[in-house]
Amino acid sequence: MNRPDQDGAGRKKRFAIDAVTALRLVREDPGAGARVPLVAPAALRSDAMSILYRDADAGLLDEKTARALLERVAPLKVRLLGDRVSRSTAWKIARQLKWEDTGPAEYLAVATLQADVLVAGDQDIAAAASGLVPLATYDDLRRA
């Protein structure tokens, strides 16, 4: 019988993560990528930077803290994908969902192509995952 952190073939589940989840990991569990396979689109680091910049600009974080968190994203062990198939799949998903931007669809594309489950802190990405890829919680990821 497989453990909950394994797929049907007995290998460790691969977790796709979004930028919100990546930032939560660097705050709470930066070693998660060493324990469990993480995948995300190549835009992950830029998206994380945008989130931190907006938070600093809005006064939710001071600039020093935001920049320190950004520096902690780079060493997070996560396989970043941006190949032709991922981009094509993101394009199709964005069209299917009638989105104006392909960025969020990249997370769904990578999840459908390379992961067993998706952990999405971004509620729009999580809501759109229905029918495309199974969702897991942040706690599921931490327990894996």
C-alpha positions as CSV (number, residue, x, y, z in Angstrom):
1,M,0.0,0.0,0.0
2,N,1.3,3.4,-0.9
3,R,1.9,6.1,1.7
4,P,0.0,9.4,1.2
5,D,3.2,11.1,0.1
6,Q,3.7,8.6,-2.8
7,D,2.0,8.3,-6.1
8,G,0.5,5.1,-7.5
9,A,3.9,3.7,-8.5
10,G,5.4,4.1,-5.1
11,R,7.6,7.2,-6.0
12,K,7.5,10.4,-4.0
13,K,4.7,12.7,-5.1
14,R,5.8,15.7,-7.1
15,F,4.3,18.9,-5.9
16,A,3.8,21.9,-8.2
17,I,3.9,25.1,-6.3
18,D,3.0,28.7,-7.1
19,A,4.9,31.9,-6.1
20,V,2.7,32.4,-3.0
21,T,3.6,28.9,-1.8
22,A,7.2,29.4,-2.6
23,L,7.3,32.5,-0.5
24,R,5.6,30.7,2.4
25,L,8.1,27.9,2.1
26,V,11.1,30.3,2.3
27,R,9.6,31.8,5.4
28,E,8.6,28.6,7.1
29,D,10.3,25.5,5.6
30,P,13.1,26.4,3.2
31,G,14.4,22.8,3.2
32,A,11.1,21.4,1.8
33,G,12.6,21.0,-1.7
34,A,15.3,18.7,-0.4
35,R,12.6,16.4,1.1
36,V,10.0,16.4,-1.7
37,P,10.2,17.0,-5.4
38,L,9.0,20.5,-6.3
39,V,8.2,21.9,-9.7
40,A,7.1,25.3,-11.0
41,P,7.3,27.4,-14.1
42,A,10.4,29.3,-14.9
43,A,8.6,32.5,-14.0
44,L,8.4,31.5,-10.3
45,R,11.2,33.7,-9.1
46,S,10.0,36.8,-11.1
47,D,6.5,36.3,-9.8
48,A,7.8,36.0,-6.2
49,M,9.7,39.2,-6.7
50,S,6.6,41.0,-8.0
51,I,4.6,39.8,-4.9
52,L,7.4,41.0,-2.6
53,Y,7.7,44.3,-4.4
54,R,4.0,45.0,-4.2
55,D,4.0,44.1,-0.5
56,A,6.9,46.4,0.2
57,D,5.3,49.2,-1.9
58,A,2.1,48.8,0.0
59,G,3.9,49.0,3.4
60,L,3.1,45.4,4.3
61,L,6.8,44.6,4.5
62,D,9.8,46.8,4.9
63,E,12.1,46.8,1.9
64,K,14.9,45.1,3.7
65,T,12.7,42.2,4.7
66,A,11.2,41.9,1.2
67,R,14.7,41.8,-0.4
68,A,15.9,39.3,2.1
69,L,13.0,37.0,1.4
70,L,13.7,37.4,-2.4
71,E,17.3,36.2,-1.8
72,R,15.9,33.1,0.0
73,V,13.8,32.1,-3.1
74,A,16.9,31.5,-5.3
75,P,18.3,28.6,-3.3
76,L,14.8,26.9,-2.8
77,K,15.2,23.5,-4.5
78,V,12.6,23.5,-7.2
79,R,12.7,22.3,-10.8
80,L,11.8,25.2,-13.0
81,L,10.3,24.5,-16.3
82,G,9.7,26.7,-19.3
83,D,9.9,24.4,-22.3
84,R,7.9,24.5,-25.5
85,V,5.3,22.0,-24.3
86,S,4.8,23.8,-21.0
87,R,4.3,27.1,-22.9
88,S,1.9,25.6,-25.4
89,T,-0.1,24.0,-22.6
90,A,-0.3,27.3,-20.7
91,W,-1.5,29.0,-23.8
92,K,-4.3,26.4,-24.2
93,I,-5.3,26.6,-20.6
94,A,-5.4,30.4,-20.7
95,R,-7.7,30.2,-23.8
96,Q,-9.9,27.5,-22.2
97,L,-10.3,29.6,-19.0
98,K,-10.7,32.9,-21.0
99,W,-7.9,34.5,-19.1
100,E,-6.3,37.7,-20.4
101,D,-2.8,36.6,-19.2
102,T,-1.0,33.3,-19.6
103,G,1.1,33.8,-16.4
104,P,-1.2,32.0,-14.0
105,A,-1.9,29.3,-16.6
106,E,1.9,28.5,-16.5
107,Y,1.4,27.1,-13.0
108,L,-1.5,24.9,-14.1
109,A,0.4,23.8,-17.2
110,V,3.5,22.7,-15.2
111,A,1.2,21.0,-12.7
112,T,-0.7,19.0,-15.3
113,L,2.5,18.0,-17.1
114,Q,5.0,17.4,-14.4
115,A,3.3,17.0,-11.0
116,D,1.0,14.8,-9.1
117,V,-0.7,17.6,-7.2
118,L,-0.7,21.4,-7.1
119,V,-0.2,23.6,-3.9
120,A,-1.5,27.0,-4.8
121,G,-1.6,29.9,-2.4
122,D,-3.0,32.1,-5.1
123,Q,-6.8,31.6,-4.9
124,D,-7.4,32.2,-8.6
125,I,-4.9,29.5,-9.6
126,A,-6.4,27.1,-7.0
127,A,-9.9,27.7,-8.2
128,A,-8.9,27.2,-11.9
129,A,-7.2,23.9,-11.1
130,S,-10.5,22.1,-10.7
131,G,-10.7,19.4,-13.4
132,L,-7.1,20.0,-14.5
133,V,-4.9,18.8,-11.6
134,P,-5.6,17.6,-8.0
135,L,-5.0,20.2,-5.3
136,A,-3.0,19.5,-2.2
137,T,-2.8,21.8,0.9
138,Y,0.3,23.5,2.2
139,D,0.1,21.1,5.2
140,D,0.1,18.1,2.8
141,L,3.3,19.4,1.3
142,R,4.9,20.0,4.7
143,R,4.0,16.4,5.8
144,A,5.3,14.8,2.7
